[in-house]
């Protein structure tokens, strides 16, 4: 499924969307050609024209502006643009007074033929025109007769050539410089899923657990961690046994582009970016600049490409030059490698010194209770996630499992203090730091309030009931502002039951089950569940299920101990 009006009109409507949203662009009447609105500013300068099939947005229309392209020609989805539109774009730039036209063309047969034909026709009109072919693909060990493909490295050439043109360099000077730079550019992609042209089936199939390295090379690798995938990509790109490798040595300086092929999340892109920078630096390569985002996509393909460009100070100066192109990112000119990425945090109030605590008579049973709680929450991880997928983010089980593992880790290296209040304070700090989300804050709030009512000399049933009541009251006070959700109601019910009974025995499994079932009919007032239609929220609240599991674990431990 695609969010378009029709397969036939989607390219034209996308171009209109681009120019309507960007004040510096306009469409050439009768053609799928986007041009700068201020063509008169090209007088006496070299104009840059690029283009290709649609479906790779923001390429190439998004790179039109002062300091980059002067115009871009769009074909159909994944189809080369026709020579007539390319020639119309060339003549428009020539008529605006450009001193010459540079065609920046990706190395695909259709693009080379159609841009080449238009260039010959333009020369017959007396236009000074030249063409640079971008062929920086590192996928094939032994490229076919067609040669290496032009990929995201094309965007680097747009930028460098645009900066040179803005400086007033001649057509020959620009061609000479970018041809030299092209020798030090390499790109490799990897995909987790195919894409599909509107109205067509997916371009290829990937079995579960497979990734495609090289995008069209038909080399399948197992899905693995981001670090592993990046390491494989860099090794493949720089393998000297490959005819299409990028020569890269320790001490080289590069510009890095981490390009989203369409469907990766921003989180995944940042993970891949970190992995790539770390991998390059481990090889002694200096990463001078990094750009991360969607620069040359393939519709909705889930995947990423890495582009490396070897750079000296002259190249970096051109790369850093200003441009008004809407798709070019606002990058820092500070070198990525060598700068400090950590800012010292302020000194926070000290946490309980749990490492100096002494055990007491209650320590063994409290340890057993904690161990039972942890194992129970880990067992219920997927059940809680499943319940949470109905009206939450689907991570309630993960969050509670994270808390359980944090407590287990703490138990391995610490004694359980004899003072219950100290233990509750320690647990509050652990959950605040390790559990995360609103659940971590709520449990920490409950335990912090409860801790103040428990001392080493005051830890009988009445004290526990008072402490629980204090915890639930703290949550009640907080919910009047922003911290309310349905499973808190369940906690309050449990706390109220215990406070009123002054004894653990009445709090039997049947009571817990009733409280959990009652959350089916509660209306969420905050959190994601508050945005979901009430008729869709018909299952017990996962937080209530978790709280019931915790109470059950405590009761079972006490009953076993007695």
C-alpha positions in Angstrom: 0.0 0.0 0.0 1.2 3.5 -0.8 -0.4 6.8 0.2 -0.8 8.2 -3.3 -3.7 9.3 -5.5 -2.8 7.3 -8.5 0.1 5.4 -10.0 0.1 7.6 -13.1 0.1 11.0 -11.3 2.3 10.3 -8.3 5.5 11.7 -9.8 3.9 14.9 -11.0 2.1 15.5 -7.8 5.3 14.8 -5.8 7.1 17.4 -7.9 4.3 19.9 -7.3 4.5 19.2 -3.6 8.3 19.9 -3.6 8.0 23.3 -5.4 4.9 24.4 -3.5 6.7 23.8 -0.2 10.0 25.4 -1.3 10.1 29.1 -2.2 13.2 28.9 -4.2 12.0 26.3 -6.7 9.7 26.2 -9.7 8.6 23.8 -12.4 9.4 24.1 -16.1 6.1 24.2 -17.9 5.4 21.0 -19.8 8.3 19.0 -18.3 9.2 17.1 -15.2 12.0 19.6 -14.6 12.5 21.5 -11.3 14.6 24.7 -11.6 15.8 27.5 -9.4 13.3 30.3 -9.2 16.2 32.8 -9.5 17.6 31.6 -12.8 18.9 35.2 -13.5 21.5 34.7 -10.7 23.2 32.1 -12.9 24.4 34.7 -15.4 28.1 34.2 -16.1 28.4 31.1 -13.9 28.4 27.4 -14.6 25.0 25.8 -14.1 24.6 22.3 -12.8 21.9 19.8 -14.0 21.3 16.3 -12.7 18.4 13.9 -12.5 17.2 10.4 -12.9 14.3 8.1 -12.0 11.8 9.2 -9.4 11.5 7.2 -6.1 14.9 8.3 -4.8 13.7 11.5 -3.1 15.0 13.9 -2.0 17.3 13.3 -4.9 17.5 15.2 -7.1 15.1 18.0 -6.7 15.9 18.5 -3.1 19.4 19.5 -4.0 18.5 22.5 -6.1 19.6 25.9 -4.8 22.5 28.3 -4.6 25.7 26.3 -4.0 24.3 23.1 -5.5 22.2 22.2 -8.5 20.5 24.7 -10.8 17.9 22.2 -12.1 16.9 18.5 -11.9 15.1 16.3 -14.4 12.8 13.6 -13.1 11.8 10.4 -14.9 9.1 8.0 -13.9 9.6 5.8 -10.9 13.0 4.2 -11.3 13.0 5.2 -15.0 15.4 7.5 -16.8 14.0 10.9 -17.8 13.4 11.6 -21.6 16.0 13.5 -23.7 13.4 16.1 -24.6 13.0 17.2 -20.9 16.8 17.1 -20.3 17.4 19.3 -23.4 14.6 21.7 -22.3 16.4 22.0 -18.9 19.8 22.6 -20.5 18.4 25.4 -22.8 16.6 27.1 -19.9 19.8 27.3 -18.0 21.7 28.5 -21.1 19.1 31.1 -21.9 19.4 32.4 -18.3 23.0 33.3 -19.2 24.9 30.4 -17.7 28.5 30.3 -19.0 28.3 26.5 -19.3 26.2 23.5 -18.3 27.6 20.5 -16.3 25.5 17.4 -16.4 26.0 15.2 -13.3 24.8 11.7 -14.3 24.7 8.4 -12.4 26.2 5.5 -14.2 23.0 3.7 -15.5 22.6 2.9 -19.1 19.3 4.8 -19.6 20.7 7.9 -17.8 23.9 7.9 -19.8 22.1 7.5 -23.1 19.4 10.1 -22.5 21.7 12.7 -20.9 24.3 12.0 -23.6 21.8 12.5 -26.4 20.5 15.7 -24.9 24.1 17.0 -24.5 24.8 16.4 -28.2 21.6 18.1 -29.1 22.6 21.0 -26.9 26.0 21.4 -28.5 24.2 21.7 -31.8 22.5 24.7 -30.3 25.8 26.2 -29.4 25.7 25.4 -25.7 28.9 24.7 -23.8 28.0 21.4 -22.0 30.0 18.7 -20.4 29.1 15.6 -18.4 30.5 13.9 -15.3 29.6 10.2 -14.7 29.3 9.2 -11.1 30.2 5.5 -10.6 31.2 4.9 -7.0 29.3 1.6 -6.2 31.6 -0.8 -4.2 29.2 -3.8 -4.4 30.6 -5.9 -7.2 34.0 -7.5 -6.9 34.1 -7.6 -10.7 31.8 -5.1 -12.3 30.0 -5.9 -15.5 30.7 -4.1 -18.8 28.2 -1.4 -17.6 30.6 -0.6 -14.8 29.9 0.5 -11.3 26.6 2.2 -10.5 26.1 5.8 -9.4 24.6 5.9 -5.9 24.5 8.3 -3.0 28.0 9.6 -3.7 26.3 11.6 -6.4 25.1 14.0 -3.7 28.7 14.7 -2.7 29.4 15.7 -6.3 26.4 18.0 -6.3 27.7 19.7 -3.3 31.4 20.1 -4.4 30.5 21.1 -8.0 27.9 23.6 -6.7 30.4 25.2 -4.4 33.0 25.5 -7.2 30.4 27.0 -9.5 29.4 29.5 -6.9 33.0 30.6 -6.6 33.0 31.3 -10.4 35.2 28.4 -11.5 35.0 27.5 -15.2 33.4 24.4 -16.6 36.7 22.7 -17.3 38.0 23.5 -13.8 34.9 22.0 -12.1 35.0 18.9 -14.3 38.7 18.4 -13.5 38.2 18.8 -9.7 35.2 16.5 -9.3 36.7 13.9 -11.6 39.7 13.8 -9.2 37.5 13.6 -6.1 35.4 10.8 -7.6 38.4 8.5 -7.4 38.1 8.7 -3.6 34.4 8.0 -3.2 32.8 4.7 -2.4 29.2 3.6 -1.6 27.8 0.3 -0.4 24.2 -0.5 0.7 22.4 -3.2 2.6 18.7 -3.9 2.7 16.4 -5.7 5.2 13.4 -5.5 2.9 12.6 -4.8 -0.8 10.7 -1.8 -2.2 7.9 -1.9 -4.8 7.2 0.5 -7.7 3.6 1.8 -7.4 1.3 -0.8 -8.9 4.0 -3.5 -9.0 5.1 -6.4 -6.9 8.2 -6.0 -4.6 11.5 -5.7 -6.6 12.9 -8.9 -5.0 12.2 -11.3 -2.1 14.2 -11.8 1.1 13.8 -14.9 3.2 13.3 -14.3 6.9 16.6 -13.7 8.6 18.4 -12.6 5.5 19.7 -9.2 4.4 20.9 -8.2 0.9 24.4 -6.7 0.7 25.1 -4.5 -2.3 21.5 -3.9 -3.4 21.1 -5.9 -6.6 24.3 -8.0 -6.2 22.1 -10.8 -4.9 24.6 -11.5 -2.1 22.6 -12.5 1.0 24.0 -12.3 4.5 22.4 -13.2 7.9 20.7 -10.4 9.8 23.0 -9.6 12.7 23.8 -6.7 15.0 24.4 -3.2 13.6 28.1 -3.3 14.6 28.5 -6.6 12.7 26.7 -5.4 9.6 28.7 -2.1 9.5 31.9 -4.0 9.9 31.0 -6.3 7.0 30.1 -3.3 4.9 33.4 -1.4 5.6 35.5 -4.6 5.0 33.7 -5.2 1.7 34.1 -1.6 0.5 37.8 -1.5 1.2 38.8 -5.1 0.2 41.8 -4.7 -2.1 40.8 -7.9 -3.9 37.7 -6.2 -5.2 38.0 -4.3 -8.5 35.5 -1.7 -7.2 37.0 -1.2 -3.7 37.8 2.2 -2.2 41.5 2.4 -1.2 41.4 3.5 2.4 44.3 3.5 4.8 45.0 4.4 8.4 45.5 8.2 8.6 43.1 9.0 5.8 40.4 11.7 6.4 36.9 11.0 5.1 33.5 12.5 4.9 30.8 10.0 5.9 27.2 9.8 4.7 24.9 7.3 6.4 21.9 7.2 4.0 18.5 5.9 4.9 17.2 3.9 1.9 13.6 4.7 3.0 12.2 2.9 5.9 14.7 2.7 8.8 13.7 4.6 11.9 15.8 7.5 13.1 16.8 5.4 16.1 18.3 2.7 13.9 20.0 5.3 11.8 21.7 6.8 14.8 22.8 3.3 15.9 24.3 2.6 12.5 26.0 6.1 12.5 27.7 5.4 15.9 28.8 1.9 14.7 30.2 3.3 11.4 32.2 6.1 13.1 33.6 3.7 15.7 34.5 1.2 13.0 36.3 3.8 10.9 38.2 5.3 13.9 39.3 1.8 15.0 40.9 1.5 11.6 42.8 4.7 12.1 40.6 6.7 9.7 39.7 10.3 10.7 36.0 11.1 10.2 35.9 14.8 9.4 32.2 15.2 8.7 29.2 13.0 9.1 25.7 13.4 7.5 22.9 11.1 8.6 19.5 10.9 7.1 17.5 10.3 3.9 19.6 11.6 1.0 19.0 9.1 -1.8 16.3 6.6 -1.0 14.6 3.7 -2.8 11.0 4.3 -2.0 10.1 2.3 1.2 13.1 0.0 1.3 14.3 -0.8 4.8 18.0 -0.4 4.5 21.0 1.9 4.7 23.9 2.8 2.5 27.3 4.1 3.6 29.2 6.6 1.4 32.8 7.5 2.2 34.7 10.4 0.5 38.4 10.9 1.0 38.9 14.6 1.8 41.7 17.1 2.2 41.2 20.7 3.4 40.2 22.0 0.0 37.5 19.4 -0.3 36.3 20.1 3.2 36.1 23.8 2.5 33.9 23.1 -0.6 31.8 20.6 1.5 31.2 23.2 4.2 30.3 26.0 1.8 26.7 27.4 2.3 23.9 26.2 0.1 20.1 27.0 0.0 19.2 23.5 -1.3 16.3 22.4 0.9 17.4 18.8 1.4 21.0 19.6 2.4 21.5 19.2 6.2 22.7 22.0 8.5 26.0 20.4 9.3 28.7 21.4 11.8 32.1 22.2 10.4 33.8 20.7 13.4 35.6 17.5 12.9 33.7 14.4 14.1 36.9 12.5 15.2 38.9 14.1 17.9 36.2 16.1 19.6 34.9 15.4 23.1 31.3 14.1 23.0 30.7 14.0 26.7 29.6 16.8 29.0 30.1 16.3 32.7 26.8 15.9 34.7 26.1 18.0 37.8 26.8 16.3 41.1 23.5 14.9 42.3 22.4 14.3 45.8 24.0 11.1 47.1 22.2 7.8 47.0 21.8 5.5 50.0 25.1 3.9 50.9 23.8 0.4 50.4 27.3 -1.1 50.4 27.8 -0.4 54.2 24.5 -2.0 55.3 24.3 -4.7 57.9 22.1 -7.7 57.7 19.3 -8.3 60.2 16.7 -10.9 61.1 14.5 -9.9 58.2 17.2 -10.0 55.6 16.9 -13.6 54.5 13.1 -13.5 54.0 13.4 -10.1 52.2 16.0 -11.5 49.9 13.9 -14.6 49.1 10.9 -12.3 48.4 13.0 -10.2 46.0 14.3 -13.3 44.2 10.8 -14.6 43.8 9.5 -11.2 42.5 12.3 -11.1 40.0 11.8 -14.6 38.6 8.0 -14.1 38.4 8.4 -10.8 36.5 10.8 -12.4 34.0 8.5 -15.3 33.5 5.6 -12.9 32.8 7.6 -10.7 30.4 5.8 -11.7 27.2 2.4 -12.0 28.8 2.7 -8.4 30.0 4.0 -7.2 26.6 1.0 -8.9 24.9 -1.5 -7.2 27.2 0.3 -3.9 26.7 0.1 -4.1 22.9 -3.7 -3.6 23.1 -3.5 -0.1 24.6 0.1 0.8 25.3 3.5 0.6 23.7 3.8 -3.2 24.0 6.8 -2.9 26.4 5.3 -3.3 29.9 6.9 -6.8 30.2 10.2 -5.5 29.0 10.2 -2.7 31.5 9.4 -4.9 34.4 12.0 -7.5 33.2 14.5 -4.7 33.1 13.7 -3.8 36.7 13.9 -7.5 37.7 17.4 -7.9 36.1 18.6 -4.8 37.8 17.5 -6.1 41.2 19.0 -9.5 40.5 22.3 -7.9 39.6 22.2 -5.8 42.8 21.5 -8.9 45.0 24.6 -10.6 43.6 26.9 -8.0 45.0 25.2 -6.7 48.1 23.7 -7.8 51.4 20.1 -7.1 52.1 20.0 -4.5 54.9 18.2 -5.5 58.0 16.3 -2.2 58.0 13.3 -2.5 55.6 13.2 1.2 55.1 16.8 1.2 53.8 16.0 -1.7 51.4 13.0 0.2 50.1 15.1 3.3 49.5 17.7 1.3 47.7 15.0 -0.3 45.5 13.5 3.1 44.8 16.9 4.3 43.5 17.5 1.2 41.5 14.1 1.4 39.7 14.4 5.1 39.2 17.7 4.6 37.4 17.3 1.3 35.7 13.6 0.7 35.0 12.8 3.8 33.1 9.5 5.1 31.7 6.5 6.1 33.8 6.6 2.7 35.6 10.0 3.4 37.0 9.0 6.8 38.3 5.8 5.4 39.8 7.4 2.5 41.6 10.2 4.7 42.8 7.6 7.3 44.1 5.7 4.5 45.9 8.9 3.0 47.5 10.4 6.4 48.4 7.2 7.4 50.3 6.9 4.0 51.9 10.6 3.9 53.0 10.2 6.8 55.5 7.7 4.8 57.6 9.9 1.7 58.0 12.8 1.6 60.5 14.8 -1.2 62.0 12.9 -1.1 65.2 9.5 -0.6 63.6 8.9 -3.2 61.0 5.8 -5.1 62.2 2.7 -5.7 60.1 1.1 -2.4 61.1 4.2 -0.5 60.0 4.2 -2.3 56.7 0.5 -1.4 56.2 1.2 2.3 57.1 4.2 2.3 54.7 2.1 0.9 51.9 -0.7 3.4 52.6 1.9 6.2 52.5 3.2 5.0 49.1 -0.3 4.8 47.6 -1.2 8.2 48.9 2.0 9.7 47.3 0.9 8.2 44.0 -2.6 9.5 44.5 -1.3 13.0 45.1 0.8 12.8 42.0 -2.0 11.5 39.8 -4.0 14.7 40.3 -1.4 16.4 38.1 0.0 14.0 35.5 1.0 10.5 36.8 -2.4 8.7 36.6 -3.0 5.5 34.8 -5.2 2.6 35.4 -2.8 0.2 37.1 -2.2 2.8 39.8 -5.8 2.3 40.8 -5.0 -1.3 41.4 -2.1 -0.4 43.6 -4.2 1.9 45.6 -6.8 -0.8 46.1 -4.1 -3.2 47.3 -2.6 -0.7 49.6 -6.0 0.3 51.0 -6.9 -3.3 51.6 -3.7 -3.9 53.6 -3.9 -0.7 55.5 -7.5 -1.4 56.6 -6.8 -5.1 57.5 -3.5 -4.4 59.2 -2.7 -7.9 58.2 -1.3 -9.7 55.1 -3.6 -12.8 55.4 -6.8 -11.2 54.0 -4.9 -10.2 50.9 -5.4 -13.5 49.2 -5.0 -14.5 45.5 -8.8 -14.1 45.0 -8.7 -10.5 46.1 -5.8 -9.8 43.8 -7.6 -11.4 40.8 -10.7 -9.4 41.5 -8.7 -6.2 41.6 -7.0 -7.1 38.3 -10.3 -7.9 36.6 -11.7 -4.6 37.7 -9.2 -2.7 35.6 -11.0 -3.9 32.4 -13.7 -1.3 33.1 -11.5 1.5 34.2 -11.0 4.5 31.9 -7.4 5.6 31.4 -6.9 9.3 32.0 -3.3 9.6 30.9 -0.6 7.7 29.0 -1.1 6.1 25.6 -4.2 4.2 26.7 -6.0 7.5 27.2 -5.9 8.1 23.4 -7.3 4.7 22.5 -11.1 4.2 22.0 -12.6 2.6 25.1 -14.1 -0.3 23.2 -10.7 -1.4 22.2 -9.4 -1.6 25.7 -11.1 -4.7 27.0 -8.2 -6.6 28.7 -6.9 -6.3 32.2 -4.3 -3.5 32.6 -0.8 -5.0 32.3 0.5 -2.8 35.2 -2.2 -4.3 37.4 -1.2 -7.8 36.4 2.4 -7.0 37.2 1.5 -5.6 40.6 -0.6 -8.6 41.4 2.3 -10.9 40.4 4.5 -8.9 42.8 2.1 -9.2 45.7 1.5 -12.9 45.0 5.3 -13.5 45.0 5.6 -11.8 48.4 2.7 -13.8 49.9 4.0 -17.1 48.6 7.4 -16.3 50.1 5.9 -15.4 53.5 3.7 -18.5 53.5 6.7 -20.8 52.6 8.8 -19.1 55.3 6.1 -19.6 57.9 
